[in-house]
C-alpha cells in the first residue's frame, strides 16, 4: 500500500499538502479538459506535469503558484497530475518529474522549459515566449495549427508528417522496417475519413517528435491501391492497422481523436523502447537524482567483484536489465552498488552484510523500503516487483529516516577484481639455527 500512489492517496495528499486547489491561480488539467482548455485555446500556456510524491515537485509548488498569480490574465498556467493521468503524461513524453512544457502558437508542438525553478525565472520565460508568439502573429506566421478548434473548422491541417504509401512503396517502407507503423486505409469520398484527416495529421507530427520517428503514421488511398486493400481485407473506411516487424498486422480499434491516436502510438513506442538505464551508485548525486525523480528506485547490492568475477557480476546485471525491461512502463529508477562500497546505505536498508546479492525497493518520498525475500533470479525478482506494483509486500522505514552519506567511488571497469599486492618479505638474512628451539 505504501508503494502505490493511487487515486485515493493522491487526493488525500493534495488535500493535506495543498499542492494545488481551486483557490489557486494554477489551473488543474486532466484528460477530460486538456484539449478544450489548452489545445483549442488561443492563449499561451505553461503546463507542469507532476507527481504528488515527487520531492522536486513539492519544492516547485509555491513558486509555480506565485508565477501563476503574477501571470494571471496574461499567460495561462496549468498543472497535470501525471502520476494519476499517466496517459496524458505519456502523450507528451513525460519521463521524469516535474516536466514543464510551453504550449505556444502551435499547440501540437509543445516546447520543453529548461529554465530555473523560481517564480522569477518562470515568469521571465513566459513573457519571452509570449513576445515570440506576438511577433509571429505580427509577421503573419501563426505556426501551423494555431488551435485545435481552427484546424477542425477549416477541415485542413498540415499533413507533412503523414507518409503516403502505395502498392509499389508499401513493402519496402513498412514490411521490413524496424519502426512501428500505424497505417490508415481511406477513401477520398468517405466522410469519416475526412473527419479523421486533421486528427491523423496532427497526431503524425506529435508522434514523430515524441518518438523521434520510431513510430510512423501513414495513409493509403484504398480506392487507388487495390492490391494492398485486397491483401489486408479492407472492407470499410477508415481502417487503421498496426504493423510491427516480425508480427502479423493488427487492427487499431481505439478512439479517433488525436489524443487517442497519440496515446496508442506512445504505448507502442514504450513497448519497443529500450529499458531504463541501470546506474551504478558512484556518488550521492546518482542516488538522489534517480530516487527523487521516480516513484520507486530499485537498488541492488551485488557481491564483491572478488567473489563473483566479471562474468558472475554481469549475470546479475543481466537479470536486473531484464526486469527493468519488463517493468519499464512503471518508470522506476534502477541502481546497483558493490557490497561494502556503500555500507551506510546497506545498513539503512536492512541489508548490512546478511548475504549478497540483495535488493531493496525504496519509496524516497515516504522513506520506506521493501526487501527482496526470494531468490535473486528473474522469477524471484518478478514476484517481488509484481507484489509491489499492486501495493502489497511488507515495508519498513529507511534507517535514520533519510538516505545516509553516499561515498564517491570509481565506477566498475568491467574487469575481474585483483587482490591487493602483498609486500615481499626478505628472509635471506634470517638464520633459523640462531632461534631458540624452545620457541619453535
Secondary structure, DSSP 8 states (H G I E B T S, - for coil): -TT---HHHHHHHHHHH-SS-TTSSSEEE-TTTHIIIIIT-SS-EEEEEE-TT-HHHHHHHHHHHHHHHHTTTTSEEEEEETTT-HHHHHHTT--SSSEEEEE-SSTTS-EE--S-SSHHHHHHHHHHHHHHHHHHHHTT---S-S-HHHHHHH-----TTSEEE-TTTHIIIIIT-SSEEEEEEE-TT-HHHHHHHHHHHHHHHHHHHHTTTSEEEEEEETTT-HHHHHHTT--SSSEEEEE-TTS--EE--S-SSHHHHHHHHHHHHHHHS----EEE--SHHHHHHHHHHSS-EEEEEE--HHHHHHHHHHHHHHHHHHHHHHTGGG--EEEEEETTTTHHHHHHTT-TTS-SSEEEEEETTTTEEEE--S-SSHHHHHHHHHHHHTT-S--EE-GGGS-----------SS------------TT--GGGS-GGG-
